[in-house]
Amino acid sequence: MLCVGPMRTLKANTPKLMKKAIEMALGGDSIMLKFLLERVLPRERLLALELPRVKTASDALEALGVILRALGEGLVTPTEGAALSAVAKGFCDIDAVSRLRDEVEALQNEMRERAVPR
């Protein structure tokens, strides 16, 4: 069961609470400062990598090369490199499944054409 009363009270006092929290942080309360900064600052940084437009698995492999070079040059962290690489790999996996599906459909069509009517 949801307690609506306390939520209304909290919402009504949000500006006052925020002002107080900021005052506490500016007054030297390091825990409050950390709390506020964790909610304001992005958890991950934006990366400025020039990746190729990915339309094919070959493009994804080219993007992976860019990612690996950036990792080697220290432009991205190992965690960031792994996340970006997972995206490129995911595209390659999807592309491979799509190509296999097309091949299976082509084989099925060929088998139907070769089938001898009874």
N, C-alpha and C positions, 0 to 999 in steps of 0.2 A: 504494500500500500504506500502510495506517494504522499509525503507530507507537504502540502501546497503552502501552508502558512509560512513556515521557515524559508521556503524558496522565494516567496514574495518579499519577505523582509530582507533577505539577502540581496535580491535584485534591486529593491528600492534604495538600499544603502551602498550599492556598488561604488558610486563616485566617491563617497566618504571613505570607504574602505581602501580604495586605490590611493587616495590622497594620503591616508595614514601610512599605508605600506611604503609609499615613496618617501615620505618623511622619515620613516624608520630606517630605510636603506641609506638615505642621504645622511642620516644622523650617525651612521657607523654600524648599523646592524648588518653584519656580513651575511648572516643566514637569509635575511629578507632580501638583501641585494642579490644573492645567488638565486633565490626563488624568482625574483622579478626578471632577471636577465635570462634565466632558462626559458621563460615564457615569451620573451621578446626577441631574442637572437635566434636566427635559424639554426636548426640542429645540424644541418649539413651545409657546407659551403657550395657556392655556385662554381662550376668549372668552366673555363674558357678554352675548350678544345675544338679545333676545327675538324669535325668528323665529316666524311663524305655522306652524301644522301644515300641511304640504304634501300635498294630496290631488289637486289639479288644477293645470293650467298657470297658471291665474289666481292660485292660492295661491303658486306658485313666483315669479311676477312680483311679487307683494306682498312676498315674502321678499327678492327682489332689490332692491326699493325700500328695505327696512330696511338691507340691506348697503351700498347706496350712500350712505344717510344717515350710517351709522356711519363709512364711509370719509371722507366730507366733514367730519365732526366730529372726525376724528383718533382715533376709538375703535379702528379696525383699521388695520393697515398696508396699503399697496397690494398686497403679496404675499398677505396674509390675505384681503383683499377679492377678489382674483382667484381664489383657491382656493374661497372660498364661492360666488362667482358661477358658477364652473364647475360646481359641484354643482347649483345652481338651473337652469342652462342644460341640463345633462344630463337633469334631470327633464323639462324642457320638450320636449327632443328625443324622449325616450322616449314622452311623452304624445302628441306629434304622430304618431309612427310607429304607436302604438296606434290612434289615431283613423283614420289612413289605412287600416290593416288592417281595421278595422271597416267602413269605407266600401267597400272592395274586396269584402269578403264580402257586404255588402248588395247591391252591384251584381251580383255573381255569382249570388246567389239570385234576384234580379229577372230576370236573363237566363234562368236555368233555368225560371222560371215562365212566361216569355213564349215559350219555345221551342215551336215547333210540332212535334208528333210526326209522324214520317214514315210 
